[in-house]
C-alpha cells in the first residue's frame, strides 16, 4: 500500500518544522538536512 502523496508532504512539513525548532535552526537548513537524509531516501523509495 502506498501512502497518499499529499499526506506524506504534510508529514514531512511537520517533522521538518519540529526538527528546526528543537535544534534552533532555520526551516531552510532543516529542509536541507531532511532532504539529504537516509530517512527521506528510504521513505521516498517506500521502504
C-alpha positions as CSV (number, residue, x, y, z in Angstrom):
1,X,0.0,0.0,0.0
2,X,1.4,3.4,-1.0
3,X,0.8,6.5,1.1
4,X,-1.1,9.4,-0.3
5,X,1.5,11.9,-1.7
6,X,-0.2,15.0,-0.1
7,X,-0.3,13.3,3.3
8,X,3.4,12.5,3.1
9,X,4.2,16.1,2.2
10,X,2.2,17.3,5.2
11,X,4.0,14.8,7.5
12,X,7.4,15.9,6.1
13,X,6.4,19.6,6.8
14,X,5.5,18.7,10.4
15,X,8.7,16.8,11.0
16,X,10.9,19.5,9.5
17,X,9.3,22.2,11.4
18,X,9.7,20.4,14.7
19,X,13.3,19.5,13.9
20,X,14.0,23.2,13.2
21,X,12.5,24.3,16.4
22,X,14.2,21.6,18.6
23,X,17.6,22.4,17.0
24,X,17.2,26.2,16.8
25,X,17.9,26.2,13.1
26,X,16.2,27.8,10.2
27,X,13.5,26.0,8.2
28,X,15.7,26.2,5.1
29,X,18.6,24.4,7.0
30,X,16.2,21.8,8.4
31,X,14.8,21.1,4.9
32,X,18.3,20.7,3.6
33,X,19.2,18.3,6.3
34,X,15.9,16.3,5.8
35,X,16.1,16.1,2.1
36,X,19.7,14.8,2.2
37,X,19.0,12.3,5.0
38,X,18.8,8.5,4.7
39,X,15.3,8.6,6.2
40,X,13.9,10.7,3.4
41,X,15.6,8.4,0.8
42,X,14.0,5.3,2.4
43,X,10.6,6.9,2.7
44,X,10.7,8.1,-0.8
45,X,11.5,4.6,-2.1
46,X,8.6,3.2,0.0
47,X,11.0,1.1,2.1
